[in-house]
Amino acid sequence: MKVNGKIVFATAIAASAMLASCGSKQQQQMPTATFKTEKVGRQDVTLENKYSATIRGRQDVDIYPLVGGTLKQICVTEGQTVRQGQTLFIIDQVPYQAALNTAEAALKAAQAGEATAAMNYESKKKLFAEKVISDFDLQATYNTLLTAKAQVAQAQAQVTNARNSLSYTVVKAPSNGVVGTLPYRQGALVGAQMPQPLTTVSDNSQMWVYFSISERDLLAMVRKNGSIDEAIKNMPEVTLTLIDGSMYEEKGRIESVSGVVNTNTGSVQLRAVFNNPNGILHSGSTGNIIIPSLHENVLVVPATATVQTQDRFRVFVVGKDSIAHGKVVDINEQKAGNLFIVTSGIDEGTEIVSEGAGMVKEGQKVK
């Protein structure tokens, strides 16, 4: 069958015209929408870097007895504030008092023996001067005196040890602080080798808060400041959020950075110190350290101006024809309030849709 070429060509032109007409109508049918716009500008912003932290007393001392025996008396309660030298526990003193009495009796016997040996030596010296005894007899008597003196010294040492052991039955606080848990009760058998301490005394006047940063962040700090010491000196005051989300009222300061990188995590531990005048912070608690970092004269856009698709962010740029076109930008994903820092993708002065960017369609006219 023969087809007229002119008819086919005419039909194609008609179809193209119809498609163009449909596309034009669809474009015309996209409604003009009203959105808030603004021009991208620069300003100084402060980011808050948050790190998980553990809280410890400035001095946590585990209390172990130096002698073993039956726990006769517990003189404190859990959570009680104690002063240095205050009695915490008393261990059965009877066997240690008996040992001291025995040592003191042995000392008296040794001292009597020394006195007798001294008298014999003085007597022998007179006999030797009268040539009644030989030099050997005199020397033997002197050696007996030296032996008696040594026995006295040994007995004195035993008395000292017995007295110390008796004093160790009264367990005292090594420093000011707060008493921890009391796992043992009156009548329990305790000793220096027991698995748990009698208690822990924590000096909570100041608290040490430990947290970790990445090795990369540490390297950036050192490069910026020249050394770790200078980095610590130039660090701003830090804040602490508690487990309930509240902000601790006292500001802290970072006072040390570990010189060793954890090979398992690639992180470095830092320590901040906080005053604890009201005793709100407790050893063993957790929280978050917040370190502010100032970024000067950076490009910023409102968070409401961005649309995130997987790991990419877009903003809608409004051209002179009022048509909105999406543009991929690189941003610091950490917010400064409701702002994002833009690192690349748009320039200062570019007009963008600043609110409701998620509702804008590509190519839509915006007024």
C-alpha positions as a Markdown table, in Angstrom:
| # | Residue | x | y | z |
|---|---|---|---|---|
| 1 | Met | 0.0 | 0.0 | 0.0 |
| 2 | Lys | 1.4 | 3.4 | -1.0 |
| 3 | Val | 1.3 | 6.2 | 1.6 |
| 4 | Asn | 1.5 | 9.8 | 0.6 |
| 5 | Gly | 4.6 | 11.3 | 2.2 |
| 6 | Lys | 3.1 | 14.7 | 2.5 |
| 7 | Ile | 0.2 | 13.4 | 4.6 |
| 8 | Val | 2.6 | 11.6 | 7.0 |
| 9 | Phe | 4.7 | 14.8 | 7.4 |
| 10 | Ala | 1.7 | 16.9 | 8.0 |
| 11 | Thr | 0.5 | 14.5 | 10.6 |
| 12 | Ala | 3.8 | 14.6 | 12.4 |
| 13 | Ile | 3.8 | 18.3 | 12.5 |
| 14 | Ala | 0.3 | 18.3 | 13.9 |
| 15 | Ala | 1.3 | 15.8 | 16.6 |
| 16 | Ser | 4.3 | 17.9 | 17.6 |
| 17 | Ala | 2.2 | 21.0 | 17.8 |
| 18 | Met | -0.3 | 19.2 | 20.1 |
| 19 | Leu | 2.5 | 17.9 | 22.4 |
| 20 | Ala | 4.1 | 21.4 | 22.6 |
| 21 | Ser | 0.7 | 22.8 | 23.3 |
| 22 | Cys | 0.1 | 20.3 | 26.2 |
| 23 | Gly | 3.6 | 21.0 | 27.7 |
| 24 | Ser | 3.0 | 24.7 | 27.5 |
| 25 | Lys | -0.4 | 24.3 | 29.2 |
| 26 | Gln | 1.2 | 22.1 | 32.0 |
| 27 | Gln | 3.9 | 24.7 | 32.6 |
| 28 | Gln | 1.3 | 27.5 | 32.6 |
| 29 | Gln | -0.8 | 25.4 | 35.0 |
| 30 | Met | 2.0 | 25.2 | 37.7 |
| 31 | Pro | 0.8 | 27.8 | 40.2 |
| 32 | Thr | 2.9 | 30.7 | 41.4 |
| 33 | Ala | 3.5 | 30.3 | 45.1 |
| 34 | Thr | 4.4 | 32.8 | 47.8 |
| 35 | Phe | 7.5 | 32.0 | 49.9 |
| 36 | Lys | 9.7 | 34.0 | 52.2 |
| 37 | Thr | 13.1 | 34.6 | 50.5 |
| 38 | Glu | 16.3 | 36.2 | 51.7 |
| 39 | Lys | 19.8 | 36.8 | 50.5 |
| 40 | Val | 22.6 | 34.6 | 51.8 |
| 41 | Gly | 24.8 | 36.6 | 54.1 |
| 42 | Arg | 27.8 | 36.2 | 56.5 |
| 43 | Gln | 27.9 | 36.4 | 60.2 |
| 44 | Asp | 29.7 | 35.1 | 63.3 |
| 45 | Val | 28.2 | 32.0 | 64.7 |
| 46 | Thr | 28.9 | 29.7 | 67.7 |
| 47 | Leu | 28.6 | 26.0 | 67.4 |
| 48 | Glu | 28.1 | 23.8 | 70.4 |
| 49 | Asn | 30.1 | 20.5 | 70.3 |
| 50 | Lys | 28.6 | 17.9 | 72.6 |
| 51 | Tyr | 30.5 | 14.9 | 74.1 |
| 52 | Ser | 29.3 | 12.1 | 76.4 |
| 53 | Ala | 31.0 | 12.4 | 79.8 |
| 54 | Thr | 31.4 | 10.6 | 83.1 |
| 55 | Ile | 31.7 | 12.3 | 86.4 |
| 56 | Arg | 34.2 | 11.4 | 89.2 |
| 57 | Gly | 35.1 | 12.9 | 92.5 |
| 58 | Arg | 38.4 | 14.8 | 92.5 |
| 59 | Gln | 39.6 | 12.2 | 95.0 |
| 60 | Asp | 37.8 | 8.8 | 95.2 |
| 61 | Val | 39.5 | 6.7 | 98.0 |
| 62 | Asp | 38.5 | 3.1 | 98.5 |
| 63 | Ile | 38.7 | 2.2 | 102.2 |
| 64 | Tyr | 40.2 | -1.1 | 103.0 |
| 65 | Pro | 41.2 | -2.2 | 106.5 |
| 66 | Leu | 44.9 | -2.8 | 107.2 |
| 67 | Val | 44.0 | -5.6 | 109.7 |
| 68 | Gly | 41.5 | -8.4 | 109.7 |
| 69 | Gly | 38.8 | -9.1 | 112.2 |
| 70 | Thr | 35.1 | -8.8 | 113.0 |
| 71 | Leu | 33.4 | -5.5 | 112.1 |
| 72 | Lys | 32.2 | -4.3 | 115.5 |
| 73 | Gln | 30.9 | -0.9 | 114.7 |
| 74 | Ile | 29.9 | 1.2 | 111.7 |
| 75 | Cys | 30.1 | 4.9 | 112.6 |
| 76 | Val | 28.8 | 6.5 | 109.4 |
| 77 | Thr | 25.8 | 6.2 | 107.1 |
| 78 | Glu | 25.8 | 6.2 | 103.3 |
| 79 | Gly | 25.9 | 9.7 | 101.8 |
| 80 | Gln | 27.2 | 11.2 | 105.0 |
| 81 | Thr | 29.8 | 14.1 | 104.7 |
| 82 | Val | 32.9 | 13.3 | 106.7 |
| 83 | Arg | 36.0 | 15.2 | 107.7 |
| 84 | Gln | 39.6 | 13.9 | 107.4 |
| 85 | Gly | 40.4 | 11.8 | 110.5 |
| 86 | Gln | 36.8 | 11.1 | 111.4 |
| 87 | Thr | 36.1 | 7.5 | 112.5 |
| 88 | Leu | 34.3 | 5.4 | 109.9 |
| 89 | Phe | 34.5 | 1.8 | 111.3 |
| 90 | Ile | 35.8 | -0.1 | 114.3 |
| 91 | Ile | 37.1 | -3.7 | 114.0 |
| 92 | Asp | 37.2 | -6.0 | 117.0 |
| 93 | Gln | 40.1 | -4.7 | 119.2 |
| 94 | Val | 40.3 | -7.5 | 121.8 |
| 95 | Pro | 42.9 | -9.7 | 120.0 |
| 96 | Tyr | 45.0 | -6.7 | 119.1 |
| 97 | Gln | 44.9 | -5.2 | 122.6 |
| 98 | Ala | 46.0 | -8.6 | 123.9 |
| 99 | Ala | 48.9 | -8.7 | 121.4 |
| 100 | Leu | 49.9 | -5.2 | 122.6 |
| 101 | Asn | 49.8 | -6.3 | 126.2 |
| 102 | Thr | 52.0 | -9.3 | 125.4 |
| 103 | Ala | 54.5 | -7.2 | 123.5 |
| 104 | Glu | 54.7 | -4.7 | 126.4 |
| 105 | Ala | 55.3 | -7.5 | 128.9 |
| 106 | Ala | 58.0 | -8.9 | 126.7 |
| 107 | Leu | 59.6 | -5.5 | 126.5 |
| 108 | Lys | 59.7 | -5.2 | 130.3 |
| 109 | Ala | 61.3 | -8.6 | 130.5 |
| 110 | Ala | 63.9 | -7.6 | 128.0 |
| 111 | Gln | 64.6 | -4.4 | 129.8 |
| 112 | Ala | 65.1 | -6.3 | 133.0 |
| 113 | Gly | 67.4 | -8.7 | 131.3 |
| 114 | Glu | 69.4 | -5.7 | 129.9 |
| 115 | Ala | 69.6 | -4.2 | 133.4 |
| 116 | Thr | 71.0 | -7.4 | 134.8 |
| 117 | Ala | 73.5 | -7.8 | 132.0 |
| 118 | Ala | 74.6 | -4.2 | 132.6 |
| 119 | Met | 75.2 | -4.9 | 136.3 |
| 120 | Asn | 77.2 | -8.0 | 135.5 |
| 121 | Tyr | 79.3 | -6.2 | 133.0 |
| 122 | Glu | 80.1 | -3.4 | 135.5 |
| 123 | Ser | 81.0 | -6.0 | 138.1 |
| 124 | Lys | 83.2 | -7.9 | 135.7 |
| 125 | Lys | 85.0 | -4.6 | 134.8 |
| 126 | Lys | 86.1 | -4.2 | 138.4 |
| 127 | Leu | 87.2 | -7.8 | 138.7 |
| 128 | Phe | 89.2 | -7.4 | 135.4 |
| 129 | Ala | 90.8 | -4.2 | 136.7 |
| 130 | Glu | 91.9 | -6.2 | 139.8 |
| 131 | Lys | 93.2 | -9.0 | 137.4 |
| 132 | Val | 90.8 | -11.5 | 139.0 |
| 133 | Ile | 89.2 | -12.5 | 135.6 |
| 134 | Ser | 90.6 | -12.7 | 132.1 |
| 135 | Asp | 89.9 | -10.4 | 129.2 |
| 136 | Phe | 87.9 | -13.3 | 127.7 |
| 137 | Asp | 85.5 | -13.3 | 130.6 |
| 138 | Leu | 85.0 | -9.6 | 130.4 |
| 139 | Gln | 84.3 | -9.7 | 126.7 |
| 140 | Ala | 81.8 | -12.5 | 127.1 |
| 141 | Thr | 80.0 | -10.5 | 129.7 |
| 142 | Tyr | 79.9 | -7.5 | 127.3 |
| 143 | Asn | 78.5 | -9.6 | 124.6 |
| 144 | Thr | 75.8 | -10.8 | 126.9 |
| 145 | Leu | 75.0 | -7.1 | 127.5 |
| 146 | Leu | 74.8 | -6.4 | 123.7 |
| 147 | Thr | 72.5 | -9.4 | 123.3 |
| 148 | Ala | 70.2 | -8.0 | 126.0 |
| 149 | Lys | 70.2 | -4.6 | 124.3 |
| 150 | Ala | 69.2 | -6.2 | 121.0 |
| 151 | Gln | 66.4 | -8.1 | 122.7 |
| 152 | Val | 65.1 | -4.8 | 124.1 |
| 153 | Ala | 65.2 | -3.2 | 120.7 |
| 154 | Gln | 63.3 | -6.2 | 119.2 |
| 155 | Ala | 60.7 | -6.0 | 122.0 |
| 156 | Gln | 60.3 | -2.3 | 121.4 |
| 157 | Ala | 59.7 | -3.0 | 117.7 |
| 158 | Gln | 57.1 | -5.6 | 118.6 |
| 159 | Val | 55.3 | -3.1 | 120.8 |
| 160 | Thr | 55.3 | -0.5 | 118.0 |
| 161 | Asn | 53.8 | -3.1 | 115.6 |
| 162 | Ala | 51.2 | -4.2 | 118.1 |
| 163 | Arg | 50.3 | -0.6 | 118.9 |
| 164 | Asn | 49.9 | 0.2 | 115.2 |
| 165 | Ser | 47.8 | -2.9 | 114.6 |
| 166 | Leu | 45.6 | -1.8 | 117.4 |
| 167 | Ser | 45.2 | 1.7 | 116.0 |
| 168 | Tyr | 44.3 | 0.2 | 112.6 |
| 169 | Thr | 41.2 | -1.4 | 114.1 |
| 170 | Val | 39.8 | 2.2 | 114.1 |
| 171 | Val | 39.4 | 3.0 | 110.4 |
| 172 | Lys | 39.4 | 6.7 | 109.7 |
| 173 | Ala | 38.6 | 8.9 | 106.8 |
| 174 | Pro | 41.7 | 9.8 | 104.8 |
| 175 | Ser | 40.3 | 13.0 | 103.5 |
| 176 | Asn | 37.2 | 15.2 | 103.5 |
| 177 | Gly | 34.4 | 13.8 | 101.3 |
| 178 | Val | 31.1 | 11.9 | 101.1 |
| 179 | Val | 30.7 | 8.3 | 102.1 |
| 180 | Gly | 29.7 | 5.8 | 99.4 |
| 181 | Thr | 27.8 | 2.5 | 99.7 |
| 182 | Leu | 28.3 | 0.3 | 102.8 |
| 183 | Pro | 28.4 | -3.3 | 101.5 |
| 184 | Tyr | 29.3 | -4.9 | 104.9 |
| 185 | Arg | 27.3 | -5.0 | 108.0 |
| 186 | Gln | 28.2 | -5.2 | 111.7 |
| 187 | Gly | 29.5 | -8.7 | 112.5 |
| 188 | Ala | 31.0 | -9.3 | 109.1 |
| 189 | Leu | 34.5 | -10.7 | 108.8 |
| 190 | Val | 36.7 | -8.1 | 107.0 |
| 191 | Gly | 40.4 | -7.9 | 106.0 |
| 192 | Ala | 42.8 | -6.3 | 103.6 |
| 193 | Gln | 42.3 | -8.9 | 100.9 |
| 194 | Met | 38.5 | -8.7 | 100.7 |
| 195 | Pro | 37.0 | -8.1 | 97.2 |
| 196 | Gln | 35.1 | -5.0 | 98.0 |
| 197 | Pro | 36.2 | -2.0 | 100.0 |
| 198 | Leu | 34.4 | -1.1 | 103.3 |
| 199 | Thr | 33.3 | 2.0 | 101.5 |
| 200 | Thr | 34.6 | 4.8 | 99.2 |
| 201 | Val | 35.1 | 8.4 | 100.4 |
| 202 | Ser | 34.7 | 10.8 | 97.5 |
| 203 | Asp | 36.0 | 14.4 | 97.7 |
| 204 | Asn | 33.1 | 16.1 | 95.9 |
| 205 | Ser | 34.1 | 19.7 | 96.5 |
| 206 | Gln | 35.3 | 19.7 | 93.0 |
| 207 | Met | 34.4 | 17.1 | 90.3 |
| 208 | Trp | 36.4 | 15.7 | 87.5 |
| 209 | Val | 34.4 | 15.2 | 84.3 |
| 210 | Tyr | 36.0 | 12.9 | 81.7 |
| 211 | Phe | 35.1 | 12.9 | 78.0 |
| 212 | Ser | 36.8 | 12.0 | 74.7 |
| 213 | Ile | 37.4 | 13.7 | 71.4 |
| 214 | Ser | 38.6 | 12.3 | 68.1 |
| 215 | Glu | 42.3 | 12.2 | 67.2 |
| 216 | Arg | 41.5 | 14.4 | 64.3 |
| 217 | Asp | 40.0 | 17.1 | 66.5 |
| 218 | Leu | 43.0 | 16.9 | 68.8 |
| 219 | Leu | 45.3 | 17.4 | 65.8 |
| 220 | Ala | 43.3 | 20.4 | 64.7 |
| 221 | Met | 43.6 | 21.9 | 68.2 |
| 222 | Val | 47.4 | 21.4 | 68.3 |
| 223 | Arg | 47.9 | 22.9 | 64.8 |
| 224 | Lys | 45.8 | 25.9 | 65.6 |
| 225 | Asn | 47.5 | 26.6 | 69.0 |
| 226 | Gly | 51.0 | 25.2 | 68.5 |
| 227 | Ser | 50.9 | 22.8 | 71.4 |
| 228 | Ile | 48.5 | 20.9 | 73.7 |
| 229 | Asp | 49.4 | 23.2 | 76.6 |
| 230 | Glu | 48.5 | 26.3 | 74.6 |
| 231 | Ala | 45.3 | 24.6 | 73.3 |
| 232 | Ile | 44.2 | 23.9 | 76.9 |
| 233 | Lys | 45.0 | 27.5 | 77.9 |
| 234 | Asn | 43.0 | 28.9 | 75.0 |
| 235 | Met | 40.0 | 26.7 | 75.4 |
| 236 | Pro | 36.7 | 28.4 | 76.4 |
| 237 | Glu | 34.7 | 27.6 | 79.5 |
| 238 | Val | 32.6 | 24.5 | 79.1 |
| 239 | Thr | 29.1 | 23.6 | 80.3 |
| 240 | Leu | 27.7 | 20.4 | 81.6 |
| 241 | Thr | 24.3 | 19.0 | 81.0 |
| 242 | Leu | 23.0 | 16.4 | 83.5 |
| 243 | Ile | 21.3 | 13.1 | 83.0 |
| 244 | Asp | 17.9 | 14.8 | 83.2 |
| 245 | Gly | 18.8 | 17.2 | 80.4 |
| 246 | Ser | 19.1 | 20.2 | 82.8 |
| 247 | Met | 22.1 | 22.5 | 82.5 |
| 248 | Tyr | 24.5 | 22.6 | 85.5 |
| 249 | Glu | 24.8 | 26.1 | 86.9 |
| 250 | Glu | 28.5 | 26.1 | 87.3 |
| 251 | Lys | 30.9 | 26.6 | 84.4 |
| 252 | Gly | 33.9 | 24.3 | 84.1 |
| 253 | Arg | 37.4 | 24.5 | 82.6 |
| 254 | Ile | 39.4 | 21.8 | 80.8 |
| 255 | Glu | 42.7 | 21.2 | 82.7 |
| 256 | Ser | 44.3 | 18.2 | 81.1 |
| 257 | Val | 44.5 | 16.1 | 77.8 |
| 258 | Ser | 45.7 | 12.6 | 77.8 |
| 259 | Gly | 48.9 | 12.1 | 75.8 |
| 260 | Val | 47.8 | 8.6 | 74.7 |
| 261 | Val | 45.4 | 7.8 | 71.8 |
| 262 | Asn | 43.0 | 4.9 | 72.4 |
| 263 | Thr | 43.9 | 2.5 | 69.6 |
| 264 | Asn | 40.5 | 0.9 | 69.8 |
| 265 | Thr | 38.4 | 4.0 | 69.5 |
| 266 | Gly | 40.9 | 6.5 | 67.9 |
| 267 | Ser | 40.0 | 9.0 | 70.6 |
| 268 | Val | 41.8 | 11.0 | 73.3 |
| 269 | Gln | 40.5 | 11.6 | 76.8 |
| 270 | Leu | 40.1 | 15.1 | 78.3 |
| 271 | Arg | 39.4 | 16.1 | 81.8 |
| 272 | Ala | 37.3 | 19.1 | 82.9 |
| 273 | Val | 36.9 | 20.4 | 86.5 |
| 274 | Phe | 33.7 | 21.8 | 87.9 |
| 275 | Asn | 33.1 | 23.3 | 91.4 |
| 276 | Asn | 30.4 | 21.5 | 93.3 |
| 277 | Pro | 29.5 | 23.8 | 96.2 |
| 278 | Asn | 25.9 | 22.4 | 96.6 |
| 279 | Gly | 26.8 | 18.8 | 96.2 |
| 280 | Ile | 24.6 | 18.3 | 93.1 |
| 281 | Leu | 27.2 | 16.3 | 91.2 |
| 282 | His | 27.9 | 12.8 | 92.4 |
| 283 | Ser | 30.8 | 10.5 | 91.5 |
| 284 | Gly | 29.8 | 7.9 | 89.0 |
| 285 | Ser | 27.1 | 10.0 | 87.3 |
| 286 | Thr | 27.0 | 10.7 | 83.6 |
| 287 | Gly | 26.2 | 13.8 | 81.4 |
| 288 | Asn | 27.3 | 15.7 | 78.4 |
| 289 | Ile | 30.1 | 18.3 | 78.0 |
| 290 | Ile | 29.4 | 21.2 | 75.7 |
| 291 | Ile | 32.3 | 23.1 | 74.2 |
| 292 | Pro | 31.4 | 26.2 | 72.3 |
| 293 | Ser | 33.4 | 27.0 | 69.1 |
| 294 | Leu | 33.3 | 30.4 | 67.4 |
| 295 | His | 33.2 | 30.6 | 63.6 |
| 296 | Glu | 33.8 | 34.1 | 62.3 |
| 297 | Asn | 32.4 | 35.6 | 59.1 |
| 298 | Val | 30.9 | 32.5 | 57.6 |
| 299 | Leu | 28.1 | 32.0 | 55.1 |
| 300 | Val | 24.9 | 30.9 | 56.8 |
| 301 | Val | 21.4 | 29.8 | 55.7 |
| 302 | Pro | 18.3 | 29.0 | 57.8 |
| 303 | Ala | 17.7 | 25.4 | 58.5 |
| 304 | Thr | 14.2 | 25.9 | 57.0 |
| 305 | Ala | 15.9 | 26.8 | 53.7 |
| 306 | Thr | 17.4 | 23.4 | 53.2 |
| 307 | Val | 16.0 | 20.1 | 51.9 |
| 308 | Gln | 17.9 | 16.9 | 52.7 |
| 309 | Thr | 17.9 | 13.9 | 50.4 |
| 310 | Gln | 20.0 | 11.1 | 51.9 |
| 311 | Asp | 23.4 | 12.8 | 52.6 |
| 312 | Arg | 22.9 | 15.8 | 50.3 |
| 313 | Phe | 21.4 | 19.2 | 51.1 |
| 314 | Arg | 19.7 | 21.5 | 48.6 |
| 315 | Val | 18.5 | 25.1 | 48.7 |
| 316 | Phe | 16.2 | 26.7 | 46.1 |
| 317 | Val | 17.8 | 29.6 | 44.4 |
| 318 | Val | 15.4 | 32.3 | 43.1 |
| 319 | Gly | 16.6 | 33.8 | 39.8 |
| 320 | Lys | 15.8 | 37.2 | 38.3 |
| 321 | Asp | 12.9 | 35.6 | 36.5 |
| 322 | Ser | 11.5 | 34.5 | 39.9 |
| 323 | Ile | 11.9 | 30.9 | 39.0 |
| 324 | Ala | 13.2 | 28.6 | 41.8 |
| 325 | His | 15.9 | 26.1 | 41.0 |
| 326 | Gly | 17.3 | 23.6 | 43.4 |
| 327 | Lys | 21.1 | 23.7 | 44.1 |
| 328 | Val | 23.2 | 21.2 | 46.0 |
| 329 | Val | 25.3 | 22.9 | 48.8 |
| 330 | Asp | 27.8 | 21.6 | 51.3 |
| 331 | Ile | 27.0 | 22.5 | 54.9 |
| 332 | Asn | 28.3 | 21.9 | 58.4 |
| 333 | Glu | 25.5 | 19.6 | 59.7 |
| 334 | Gln | 25.8 | 21.0 | 63.2 |
| 335 | Lys | 23.3 | 23.7 | 63.7 |
| 336 | Ala | 24.0 | 27.1 | 65.3 |
| 337 | Gly | 20.6 | 27.7 | 66.7 |
| 338 | Asn | 18.4 | 27.6 | 63.5 |
| 339 | Leu | 21.3 | 28.2 | 61.1 |
| 340 | Phe | 23.5 | 26.0 | 59.0 |
| 341 | Ile | 27.1 | 27.1 | 58.0 |
| 342 | Val | 27.5 | 26.8 | 54.2 |
| 343 | Thr | 31.0 | 25.6 | 53.1 |
| 344 | Ser | 30.4 | 25.6 | 49.4 |
| 345 | Gly | 27.7 | 25.6 | 46.7 |
| 346 | Ile | 26.4 | 29.2 | 46.8 |
| 347 | Asp | 27.8 | 32.7 | 47.0 |
| 348 | Glu | 27.1 | 35.6 | 49.3 |
| 349 | Gly | 24.2 | 37.7 | 48.1 |
| 350 | Thr | 22.4 | 34.8 | 46.4 |
| 351 | Glu | 18.6 | 34.9 | 46.9 |
| 352 | Ile | 17.1 | 31.7 | 48.2 |
| 353 | Val | 13.8 | 30.5 | 49.6 |
| 354 | Ser | 14.3 | 30.8 | 53.3 |
| 355 | Glu | 11.2 | 29.1 | 54.7 |
| 356 | Gly | 9.2 | 26.1 | 53.4 |
| 357 | Ala | 11.9 | 24.9 | 51.0 |
| 358 | Gly | 10.4 | 21.4 | 51.2 |
| 359 | Met | 7.2 | 22.7 | 49.5 |
| 360 | Val | 8.9 | 24.3 | 46.5 |
| 361 | Lys | 8.8 | 22.5 | 43.1 |
| 362 | Glu | 11.7 | 22.6 | 40.7 |
| 363 | Gly | 11.1 | 25.4 | 38.1 |
| 364 | Gln | 8.2 | 26.9 | 40.1 |
| 365 | Lys | 7.7 | 30.6 | 40.0 |
| 366 | Val | 8.0 | 32.3 | 43.4 |
| 367 | Lys | 6.9 | 35.6 | 44.5 |
